[in-house]
């Protein structure tokens, strides 16, 4: 199962075409451009066998919600029950330049947004009640 960011061309000779901009080691959430023209992407979950199965069977997520899983539990199951945080920096051509990862989710987990400002990364999660700041 590939997790990718697609690029839709709005102008020029490729107008209307869709290309793969980047292939990632997890499921991308928000994408933000920095002042250098690079992109920071939050990965809300890495691939897991369960995530592959549930992505291939849309009825499964609906069933889990019907049996009483809340959003946080469903999201945790999608991430293989392992909290972690991953932020990926991409070039303007979609090449991976840098990966920041908290494999155990000790500082941050399940991030949904990364914004670079004044030499710092501001990191947010829809599941956590605070914002993390990482100095570059």
N, C-alpha and C positions, 0 to 999 in steps of 0.2 A: 504494500500500500504506500503510494507516494503521497507526501504532504508538500504541496507546492503553492507558490504564489503565481497567479496568472497576470499577464499584462495585456490590457486592451488598448490597441492603438486608436487614437481619436483623430489624428491628422496624418497627412503624408501618404506615401505609396502603400503603406500597410494599414491604412484606415479601415477599421472594422475587423481586423484580424486579432486573434487571441494567441499569445505565445506563453510558454512557461518562462517566467522571470527567474525563479529560484526553486530548487528542491531542498527541503529542510528536514532535519532529524526529528521533527515534532510538528504539532498542529499550530499553525500561525494564528495569532489573534490580531492585534493592531499593528500597523506599520507606520513609522514616523521617520521623516527625513531630517537629517542634521544639517548644520551650516556648511558642511563640506560636500553635500550631495550624496552622502551615504544614507543607508536606511537601517534603523533599529527595528527588529521584529521581536515581539513577545511570543514565546511558545507556551501555550497554556497547558500542554501535555505532550509527552514524548509518546512514540508509538509503543503499544503493548499488544499482545495477542488478543486480549479482550477488546481493546480499542478497534483493532482490525475487524473483529467479528461484529461488534456493535455498529461500526460504520457501514458494513456490508449488509446489515439487516435493520433498516430504519424502524421497523416494528418493535425491535428489542428495547430501544430507548423509551418508546411510548409505554411499553409493557412495564418497565421498571418504575416509571412515574406512576402508573396505575396501581402498582402493588405497594406504593408508599415511599419510594426513594424520593428525597428532596433533591433540589438542584445540586447542592454541595456533595451529597452522597453519589449522585449520578456522575458528577464531574470527577470525583475521586476514583470511582470505578473505571472511568474512561482512561485515567492516568495510571491504571494498574495498582491502585490503592497506595501509591507511593508519592508523597508530596515532594515537589521539587520546583525549581525555578530555572528557566532558560531564556536568555536574551541573545539574539544573533545580530551581528552587524554585517550588512551586505553592501557591496560596492554598487555603483550606479548601473552595473551590468548584471547584478544578481549573484555575484561571487561571494562566498562566505569569507569575511575578513577576520572576524573575531567571534568567539562563543564564550559567554559568561554563564556558569552553571552552578547552582547550589543543589547537588545531587541528593542531599538528605532533607532539604527544606528547613534547615535550621534558622536561617535568617529570613528567607522569603519562600513562598510557595505559590504555585498556580498563578503566575503573573499574567496579566492581560494587556499591559501597556508599558512601554519604555520610551522616555523622552530625554534627549540629550540637550542640556542647557548649561553654559558656562563651565564646561569641564566636569560636569556631574551627570549621572543618569538618575532620573526620577522614575521609580518603578512602582507600578500600582497593580492591584489585583481586585477583581470583583468579589473575591471570597475572603479577603483579609481587611481588617478595619484600620489600616494605616498605609502610609507611603514609605517606601524604602529609598534611600539616597546612596548612590555608589560613586565615589570619586574616581575619575579616570586618570 
